[in-house]
Amino acid sequence: MPRAKDNRKAVGTEHCSECGTLARFYQVQKGNRTGYLYRRCECGADQRTGAGVQVKWLESMQRTGETMIPHPLEQVRDAQPEPEEPEEKPEPETPEPSATSEGNPKTENKRAGLIGLAAMAGAVAVALFT
């Protein structure tokens, strides 16, 4: 398939260690991947959008001075507030479980599940040994 003939401008460059040529970075201009980088060199096009490779490319490329669309990963990072040191809060007291657990729906569900599991184990044992 022939390359697109448009007026794309490289936003960054890097030396490709695979083919030894200059790799150019471009940004996707429209669609769901707007702002993501892709890379072209003699090896071909690399359009991976994983966070790891995108961050690596952002850090390793030499910017060309072309204006960049805000990168989606930078927007997420900027939108998240810096984590503050949590203040020590006393843990809420949990009520002690009662000695009898009748009437507690969680305990009743566990009991019914265990009875069902035991019944299935018995049925499997009978099927295997008869």
C-alpha beads as a LAMMPS data file, in Angstrom:
LAMMPS data file: protein, C-alpha beads

130 atoms
129 bonds

1 atom types
1 bond types

-500.0 500.0 xlo xhi
-500.0 500.0 ylo yhi
-500.0 500.0 zlo zhi

Masses

1 110.0

Atoms # bond

1 1 1 0.000 0.000 0.000
2 1 1 1.508 3.367 -0.937
3 1 1 2.265 5.970 1.687
4 1 1 -0.199 8.748 2.218
5 1 1 0.605 11.890 0.257
6 1 1 -0.089 14.683 2.670
7 1 1 1.747 17.481 4.360
8 1 1 2.728 15.626 7.529
9 1 1 5.453 17.262 9.555
10 1 1 7.743 15.196 11.751
11 1 1 7.497 16.235 15.406
12 1 1 10.650 14.373 16.389
13 1 1 13.550 12.238 15.218
14 1 1 15.727 9.468 16.574
15 1 1 18.491 7.206 15.266
16 1 1 17.084 3.732 14.534
17 1 1 19.372 1.075 15.964
18 1 1 17.795 -1.619 13.757
19 1 1 18.337 -0.193 10.263
20 1 1 20.798 2.615 11.047
21 1 1 18.696 5.378 9.466
22 1 1 16.940 8.396 10.898
23 1 1 13.530 7.501 12.319
24 1 1 10.910 10.241 12.230
25 1 1 8.016 10.578 14.658
26 1 1 4.622 11.839 13.560
27 1 1 1.370 12.369 15.422
28 1 1 -2.009 10.961 14.460
29 1 1 -4.110 13.918 13.347
30 1 1 -7.668 12.570 13.624
31 1 1 -9.708 9.683 14.942
32 1 1 -9.575 7.764 18.208
33 1 1 -5.778 7.872 18.330
34 1 1 -5.415 11.624 17.883
35 1 1 -2.170 12.815 19.448
36 1 1 -0.494 9.414 19.646
37 1 1 2.962 9.090 18.095
38 1 1 3.942 6.745 15.305
39 1 1 7.415 6.140 13.936
40 1 1 8.706 5.678 10.372
41 1 1 12.139 4.583 9.198
42 1 1 13.531 2.070 6.707
43 1 1 12.200 -0.701 8.984
44 1 1 8.662 0.506 8.224
45 1 1 5.930 2.126 10.268
46 1 1 5.566 1.420 13.982
47 1 1 2.099 2.405 15.178
48 1 1 2.050 0.887 18.658
49 1 1 -0.095 2.832 21.130
50 1 1 0.818 1.136 24.398
51 1 1 1.627 3.465 27.269
52 1 1 5.141 2.056 27.711
53 1 1 6.285 2.562 24.134
54 1 1 4.575 5.972 23.841
55 1 1 6.308 7.266 26.979
56 1 1 9.649 5.855 25.761
57 1 1 9.243 7.622 22.417
58 1 1 8.233 10.911 24.057
59 1 1 11.347 10.824 26.230
60 1 1 13.863 9.600 23.630
61 1 1 12.948 11.588 20.526
62 1 1 14.659 14.846 19.632
63 1 1 11.866 17.362 19.039
64 1 1 11.962 19.173 15.712
65 1 1 10.191 22.341 16.786
66 1 1 6.918 21.537 15.028
67 1 1 3.854 22.160 17.135
68 1 1 2.541 19.025 18.744
69 1 1 -1.020 18.062 19.516
70 1 1 -1.334 17.427 23.254
71 1 1 -0.492 13.769 23.769
72 1 1 -3.293 11.750 25.443
73 1 1 -0.920 10.301 28.041
74 1 1 0.324 13.767 28.999
75 1 1 -3.286 14.924 29.415
76 1 1 -4.029 12.025 31.768
77 1 1 -0.883 12.700 33.776
78 1 1 -1.658 16.443 33.998
79 1 1 -5.288 15.807 34.986
80 1 1 -4.320 13.660 37.956
81 1 1 -3.546 15.695 41.063
82 1 1 -0.237 15.113 42.755
83 1 1 -0.641 12.544 45.503
84 1 1 -0.576 14.238 48.865
85 1 1 0.671 12.623 51.999
86 1 1 -2.320 11.027 53.647
87 1 1 -3.259 12.296 57.051
88 1 1 -3.465 9.653 59.701
89 1 1 -7.083 8.840 60.320
90 1 1 -8.251 6.547 63.060
91 1 1 -9.666 3.358 61.619
92 1 1 -13.385 2.960 62.202
93 1 1 -14.252 0.336 64.736
94 1 1 -15.799 -2.771 63.313
95 1 1 -18.449 -4.516 65.348
96 1 1 -17.474 -7.852 66.830
97 1 1 -19.145 -10.763 65.049
98 1 1 -21.753 -12.435 67.204
99 1 1 -21.281 -15.976 68.434
100 1 1 -24.326 -17.133 66.501
101 1 1 -24.458 -16.174 62.882
102 1 1 -28.096 -17.006 62.256
103 1 1 -29.901 -14.348 60.302
104 1 1 -26.693 -13.094 58.677
105 1 1 -27.198 -13.419 54.878
106 1 1 -23.455 -13.699 54.134
107 1 1 -22.993 -16.572 56.564
108 1 1 -26.119 -18.320 55.305
109 1 1 -24.845 -18.057 51.710
110 1 1 -21.482 -19.497 52.715
111 1 1 -23.153 -22.343 54.570
112 1 1 -25.377 -23.138 51.570
113 1 1 -22.367 -23.023 49.273
114 1 1 -20.402 -25.400 51.479
115 1 1 -23.327 -27.833 51.667
116 1 1 -23.633 -27.738 47.873
117 1 1 -19.903 -28.282 47.463
118 1 1 -19.980 -31.257 49.827
119 1 1 -22.934 -32.740 47.943
120 1 1 -21.097 -32.393 44.625
121 1 1 -17.963 -33.978 46.087
122 1 1 -20.062 -36.877 47.338
123 1 1 -21.708 -37.312 43.956
124 1 1 -18.314 -37.318 42.211
125 1 1 -16.960 -39.875 44.702
126 1 1 -19.970 -42.153 44.135
127 1 1 -19.602 -41.828 40.356
128 1 1 -15.871 -42.641 40.472
129 1 1 -16.036 -45.608 42.841
130 1 1 -19.126 -47.401 41.494

Bonds

1 1 1 2
2 1 2 3
3 1 3 4
4 1 4 5
5 1 5 6
6 1 6 7
7 1 7 8
8 1 8 9
9 1 9 10
10 1 10 11
11 1 11 12
12 1 12 13
13 1 13 14
14 1 14 15
15 1 15 16
16 1 16 17
17 1 17 18
18 1 18 19
19 1 19 20
20 1 20 21
21 1 21 22
22 1 22 23
23 1 23 24
24 1 24 25
25 1 25 26
26 1 26 27
27 1 27 28
28 1 28 29
29 1 29 30
30 1 30 31
31 1 31 32
32 1 32 33
33 1 33 34
34 1 34 35
35 1 35 36
36 1 36 37
37 1 37 38
38 1 38 39
39 1 39 40
40 1 40 41
41 1 41 42
42 1 42 43
43 1 43 44
44 1 44 45
45 1 45 46
46 1 46 47
47 1 47 48
48 1 48 49
49 1 49 50
50 1 50 51
51 1 51 52
52 1 52 53
53 1 53 54
54 1 54 55
55 1 55 56
56 1 56 57
57 1 57 58
58 1 58 59
59 1 59 60
60 1 60 61
61 1 61 62
62 1 62 63
63 1 63 64
64 1 64 65
65 1 65 66
66 1 66 67
67 1 67 68
68 1 68 69
69 1 69 70
70 1 70 71
71 1 71 72
72 1 72 73
73 1 73 74
74 1 74 75
75 1 75 76
76 1 76 77
77 1 77 78
78 1 78 79
79 1 79 80
80 1 80 81
81 1 81 82
82 1 82 83
83 1 83 84
84 1 84 85
85 1 85 86
86 1 86 87
87 1 87 88
88 1 88 89
89 1 89 90
90 1 90 91
91 1 91 92
92 1 92 93
93 1 93 94
94 1 94 95
95 1 95 96
96 1 96 97
97 1 97 98
98 1 98 99
99 1 99 100
100 1 100 101
101 1 101 102
102 1 102 103
103 1 103 104
104 1 104 105
105 1 105 106
106 1 106 107
107 1 107 108
108 1 108 109
109 1 109 110
110 1 110 111
111 1 111 112
112 1 112 113
113 1 113 114
114 1 114 115
115 1 115 116
116 1 116 117
117 1 117 118
118 1 118 119
119 1 119 120
120 1 120 121
121 1 121 122
122 1 122 123
123 1 123 124
124 1 124 125
125 1 125 126
126 1 126 127
127 1 127 128
128 1 128 129
129 1 129 130
